[in-house]
């Protein structure tokens, strides 16, 4: 398990939002919608000097949008989105979230066990989660990470 501790500032994400109450395939449906209609928000995205998107986020929050952990698997919000400019004003049908600044344990997703492995690591080291776990994909490398918030900045 590869992990690092990082601190990130607030992150603006624009994308398609849904709820766990929308059914078991809601996350896949959101990503399909985002990819199909990305041209509508491409101008809001942050891009690297190399021409790649800065980041894709599978952002999660509790139903109050306070970025707390989900109470259970059926109660939570998910935003399939792209890292965007801070002053982004999304077009109709799109959602903007500003993920608060956190210190994270960043874990590369190596298998379906990554989440459980990192939770075990946190428990063993008496580290508490202080918010919802976020997913981040680096479009330049196509590497997927889970971001476990351990301190709110």
SULLIN-V186533 format. One record per pair of residues at least 24 apart in sequence whose ideal C-beta (glycine too) atoms are under 7 Angstrom apart, sorted by the first residue. I is the first residue (numbers start at 1). GAP is how many residues later the second one is. D is the distance in Angstrom with one decimal. If there is no record, write none. Layout:
I;GAP;D  I;GAP;D
//
This chain:
1;106;6.3  1;109;6.9  1;116;5.0  1;117;6.8  1;120;6.9  2;105;6.8  2;106;4.6  3;102;5.4  3;103;6.5  3;104;4.7  3;115;6.8  4;102;5.1  5;98;6.6  5;100;5.9  6;98;5.5  6;100;5.2  7;96;4.6  7;146;6.2  8;93;6.4  8;94;6.3  8;96;6.6  9;92;5.1  10;88;5.4  10;89;6.5  10;90;6.0  10;91;5.2  11;72;6.1  11;88;4.5  12;71;6.9  12;72;4.8  12;73;6.7  12;74;5.1  12;76;5.8  12;84;6.6  12;86;5.4  13;44;4.7  13;46;5.3  13;66;5.9  13;68;4.1  13;69;6.8  13;70;6.1  13;71;6.3  13;84;5.1  13;86;6.4  14;27;5.4  14;30;5.2  14;67;5.4  14;68;6.2  14;70;4.2  14;74;5.3  14;76;4.8  14;80;5.8  14;82;5.1  15;64;5.0  15;65;4.9  15;66;2.3  15;67;6.2  15;79;6.8  15;80;6.4  16;64;5.2  16;78;6.9  16;79;6.9  17;60;6.3  17;62;4.8  17;78;4.0  18;60;5.7  19;58;5.7  20;53;6.5  20;54;5.1  20;55;6.1  20;56;4.8  21;53;6.4  27;51;5.7  27;53;6.9  30;48;6.5  30;50;3.9  31;49;4.6  34;46;4.8  34;47;6.8  40;51;5.7  41;41;6.8  41;49;6.4  41;50;6.9  41;53;5.8  44;40;4.5  44;41;5.9  44;44;4.3  44;46;6.8  45;37;4.7  45;38;6.9  45;39;5.8  46;37;4.8  46;38;6.2  46;39;6.1  48;92;6.3  50;90;6.3  52;87;4.8  52;88;4.2  53;29;5.9  53;86;4.3  54;29;4.6  55;28;4.1  55;81;5.8  55;82;7.0  55;83;6.5  55;84;7.0  56;26;5.8  56;81;4.3  56;83;6.0  57;24;5.3  57;26;6.4  57;77;6.3  57;78;6.8  57;79;5.8  58;76;6.9  58;77;3.4  59;38;5.7  59;40;5.9  59;75;5.5  60;72;4.1  60;73;6.5  60;74;6.2  61;71;5.4  62;70;6.7  67;32;6.4  67;33;5.8  67;64;4.7  67;65;5.6  68;63;6.0  68;64;6.4  69;60;6.0  69;62;6.5  69;63;5.3  70;62;6.4  99;35;6.7  100;52;6.2  101;52;3.8  102;29;6.3  102;47;4.0  102;49;6.6  102;50;5.8  102;51;6.2  103;47;5.7  103;48;3.9  103;50;6.3  104;43;4.4  104;44;5.9  104;45;5.6  104;46;6.7  105;43;4.3  105;45;5.7  106;39;5.3  106;41;5.6  107;38;6.3  107;39;5.0  107;41;6.8  108;35;6.2  108;37;5.6  109;35;4.3  109;36;6.4  109;37;5.9  114;32;6.1  115;31;6.2  118;28;6.5  118;30;5.8  122;26;6.7
//
